[in-house]
Amino acid sequence: MSTPRAMRMPLGLRLASSGFLAFWLLLAAFPILWIAVMSFKSPVDAFSANPWEVITGPQTRADGAGLSLLDIGLGAVMLWLSARIAMRSLPRIVAQLTPPGLLVVGWLVGAVLFAVGFLVAFFGLLPLVVAPLEAVTGPLGRPVLGLTTEHYVAVWVDNAFYRNFINSMIVTAGVVTISLTVGTLAGYALARSGSALAFWILIIALVFRALPHSVLVAGYLPVFINSAQILEPILGENAPTLYGQPLAVIAVLVSINQPFTIWMLRSFFQNIPAELDEAARVDGCTHFQAFRWIIMPVMWPGVITTGLFSFLLAYNDFLVTSLLLDAQNQTMVPAIAGYFNRETTTTDQVEAVAAAVSITAPLFLLVMIFQRQIVSGLTAGAVKG
């Protein structure tokens, strides 16, 4: 259906708004794209003063590492197919194969399997297919773009960055699980409460959410350091010290995140008509059964959207994790900062850039997989139902 002439934007306004949007997208995407290019080059090329040498990587190509036109073409096709599968096919497959009531588990399993399959296909199978083709395609098989993955191998294998990744997943999973479990129950109760006390509880919660993270860390720090003495009367001589353990970070990040989670989920619950609860109660459901079987299936877009914000808080946190975790249990963001806080060679700096690029992959994967739920969740939170 065409837009009425009176409602159409003037050509000048459309050009100005489109130009501003394009400029903003370029400005926002440039840093991650540039460091991604740097991470695949030799140190000489990565820190070259000539931008064209950073992009083409002549020294990297001279060292015997590069991509041919055939590599670039097949790689682009595989990336396009992977994005298409993640955004279209994967949601349908997860919905078909996941048992009722286990949608979140199904999405997590599907995301992990998709990520593993992509890595195996892109970095394992694709080179095996391209290698014999390059030998018979002549100029199409000659390297034209310098590229090497040695820095990623050094980061993940030699420097054992996978341990930091596992620690990040433990902290993130704990924060998201606890925040959403408590947040859905509290948000539902506050949304259905007719008391003015519920509103003031939310206001007080937001006040605590606005406090600097360093204030909460300073308050929790003595408790975690002395946790063994505090827990000794309960657990005996084997009482653990929480300082330096992921459990301490999870507790602090949940306390930081919970007010926002409750407030956001409450707004989503308010958009669900209370008549659904009443109809379920008339049919014989208890309050919890109505919440579990009637309200929650409608709430999944809001829960996924809120869970994404909780994930980002825990995944990207630097202050809390750097102060409360020891070197063995450090998460990825503080570990990357450690590369830049010491005297390093240019090779070490490129490895740090490769580690920084690595941690963005799960974020892009999440957005691609949950894009529909995120959009519908944000839209549902913006209107009254």
N, C-alpha and C positions, 0 to 999 in steps of 0.2 A: 504494500500500500504506500503510495507516494505521499510525501509530506506537503501539506498545504503551503501555497506560495507565501502567505502571510507569516508562517512559522519558520520559514527557511532563514538560515543565518546569512548575512551579507558575505560576499566573496572575500572581502578584505579581512573580516573577522575570522572566517574559516582558515584563510592562509596564515594569519597571525597566530591563531591557536594551534594549528598543526605544526607550524615552524617552532613555536615555543616548546611543544611536546617533544618534537624530534630532537631539539637541542638538549632538553632535560634528560631524555633517554640516553643520548650519546654521552653526556656528562656523567651520568650515573653508571653507565656500563663500561666506560673507558678504563678505570683502574683495574677491574677484575680481568678484562680482556687483555690488557697490557701485561700484567704480571703472569697471566696464563701463557702468553707468548714467551716471556722471559724464562719461564720454568722449563721450557723444552730446548733451551739453547745452551751452548758452552758458556762459561763465565766471560770469555772475551766478547762474544756476541751479545750476551744478556745485558752487559753494562757498557755497550758501545755508545759513543756520543752521536752516532749516525742512526736515526730511527729505522732507515731502510735496512741497515745491517742487522738490527735487532729482529726485524721481521723475517728477512731471508736467511740469516744465519750462515754467512759464507765460511766462517771458521768451523762451525759445526758440520757443514757439508764436506769441508776438506778433511775432517777427521773420520769421514766414512759413515756419518749418520745423517740421513735425510729422507725426504718423501718425494716420490715421483708424481707425475700427473695422474697416473693410474691409482696410486695410493690415495691421493686427495679425492678423486672421484668416487671410488668405492667407499672410502671412509665417510664422505658426506652422505652417500646413500644409506649407509648403515645408521648414521646418526638420525637421519630423517625417519627411517623405519622405526627406530627405537622410540623416538618421541611420539610417533603416531600410535605405537602399541601402548605406551605408558598412558596416553591421554584418552584413547578410545577403547582398545581391546581389554586392557588390564582391569578397568572398573567393571566391565561386563563379566569377565571371567571370575573375579572375586565375588561378585554378587551371586553368580550361579553356583559356585562351589562352596561358599561359606555357609555352615549351618545357622539356623535362626538364633539370634542372640549373641553370636560370636563375630560380628562384623569387624570390630576393631582388631581382633586377633587375625582375621582373614586378611585385612589390609596390611598388617605388619608382616605376615608371612609372604604375601604377594609382593610387597616392596622389596624384601630381602632377596627373594628368588629372582625378581626382575633385575636387581642390581648385580647379583652374582652372574646371572646369565649374560648380561651386557658386558661385564668385564671379561668373561671367558671368550665371548664371541669377538669382541673388538680387539682385545690384546692377545688372544690365543689363536683363534681360528682364522681371523682376517689375514694376519701375516703369512700363514701357511698357504692361503689361497692366492695371495698376491705374488709371493716369491716366484713360483714357476711362470706366472703370466708376465712378469717384468723381463724375464729372460728372452721372451719371444716378441715383445711389443716394441723393441727399438727405442726411439726417443721418448716414447710415453713411459718407459720403465727407468729412465735416468733420473737421479735425484735433482730436483729443482728448488727444494726448500729444506734448509737445514733443520733437523729435529732429532732430539735424543730424549730417551726416558731414563737415562742413568741417574738423574737427580731424584726421581721418584723411587727408584730402586734403592738408592742410598738412604733416603728418608725412612721408607717403610720397612726395609730389611736390615740394613746396617745399623741404623739408629733406633730400630724397634719402635717406630712411631705407632705401630698397631696397638701397643699397650696403652698409649694415651687415647687412642680411638676407643678402645674397650672401656677405659675409665670414663670417657665422655658419655658413652652409651649407658653405662650403669647409672651415672648421675642424672642424665636426661630422662631415662625410663622411670627412675624413682620419683623425680619431680613431677613429671606428667601424670603418672598413675595416681599419686597421692592428691595432687591438685585437682584433677578431674573427679576423682571419687568423692572427695569432701566438697568440692565446688558444686557438683550436680545436686547433691543432697541438700546442701545449704541454700543454693540458689533456688531450688524448687520450693523449699520451705518458706523462704523470704518472699518469693513471688506470690505464693498463695496465702500469705499472712495478711490479715487486714489491720494489723496493729501498727501504730505510728512508731513503735519501738524498732521495728525492722528497718525503717528508713534511717534512723539514727545509728543503728548498728553498722549499716553500710557506710555512712559518713565517717564514723570513727575508724572503720577498716581502711578507708581510702587515705585518711590522715597518716596512718602507720605505713601505708604503701608509698606515700610521698617522702618518707624519711630517707636520707642517704644510706646506701648499703653499708657504708663503713660504720655507721652507728649500730646497726644490728650485729655486724660482725664483732665489733668491740664488746657488745653485751654478751654475746654467746661465747667468745673466746675463752674467758676464765672457766666457764662451765665445761667446755670440751677438754681443756688442758687438765683439769682436776677431775675428769669423769671417772677415772679409776677409783679414786678415794670416795667419790660420791656414790658409786654403784657397789662398792665393796660390801656394805652391810646387806645388800640384796643378793649379789652374785658371788660373794666370797672373794678369795684371793685371786681368782681368775677373771675379775672384772676388767673389761677392756678399756683402753684409752681411746676415746672417740676422735681426738685431735689427729689430723692427718688421714682420716678415713673418709670414704665417700659418703657415709651416713651423716657425718657432720655437715657436709655441703648440702646434701639433700634437705636436711632439716632447716637450714638457713634460707635456702632458695624457696622452699615451700612457704615459709613464713613471709617472705617478700612477695611471692607471687599470688598467694591465696586471696587477699582482698580483691585484686583485679579479676581473678578467676570467678569469684562469687558474684561480683558486680556484673560482669559480662554475661554469665550464665543466667542470672536473675532476669536480665533484660530479654534474653531469648525465651525464657519460660513465660514471661508476661505476654509475649506475642502469641502464645498458644491459648486458645479459648478455654476458660475454666469449665465450660459445658462438657468437654471431653472427660474431665475428672468426674463430673457428676453422672454422666452416662455410664462410666465404668463402675461407679459405686452402686448405681441402680441395678446393674447386671450382676452384682455380687462380689466385686473385687474389693479388697482392702485398699487402704491408702497406698501402701507400698506396691501392691500388685498393679494398681492403676498407674503408678509412676513407672514401674518396670515395663509393663506390657503395652501401655497405651501412649504415655507421654514420651518416653525415651526414643522409640522409633521415629517420632516426629522431630526429635531434638538433635539427631545425629549431625546435621550440618553445623549447628551451633556448637556442639561438643568438639567436632573436628577443628573448627575455626579457633576455638578457645585453646584446644590442645596444641595447635600450631604456635600460638603466642607463648604458651608455657614451654614448649620445646625450644623456641628461639631464646628465651630468657636463660634456660639452663645451658644450652649448647654454646651460646656466645659469651657466657659470663667469664670475666677475668678476675675481678677484685676478690670475690668470695673464694673461688677455687685456688687462686694463688696464695691466699693467706691461710687457708684451712687445710690444704692438702700438702703432703710431703712429696718428695721427688718421685717416689715409686708409684704413687697414686695420682700423679698430675694428669689433668685433662689436656685437650689439644691446644686450646687458645693460650694458656700460660706456657705450655711447652714451646710453642712457636715463638712467643716473646723471648724465651731464653736464648734463641738463636741470635737475636738482635742485641741482646744485652751483654754480650761478651766480645772479646777480640776475635774476629773471625776472618777467614780468607774469603775471597770472592766466590769460591766454590761453596763454602758454607752458607753464604748469603743466598746463592741460587737455590740451595737445598731448602732454606727457610721459605723462600718464595714458593717452591714446589709444595711444601707442607701447607702453606696458606691457601694455595689453590685447591689442595686435596679436601680441605674441610668444607669447601663450598659445594661439593658434589652432592652430599646428602640433602642440602637445602633445596637445590634445583630438583632433585628427585622427588622430594616431598611435595613441592609446589606443582609439579607436573602430574603426579598421581592424584592429589587431592584438590585439583583446581576447581572442579565442579562443586564439591562440597564447600570449599572456602568461599566461592562466589555466592552460592545460595545461602550460606550461613551469614555472610556480611549483609546480603540483601534482606534476609529475614530479620536481622537485628535493626534494620533501618526503617521498617514500616510496622504499623500496628496490624495484627491479624485479627 
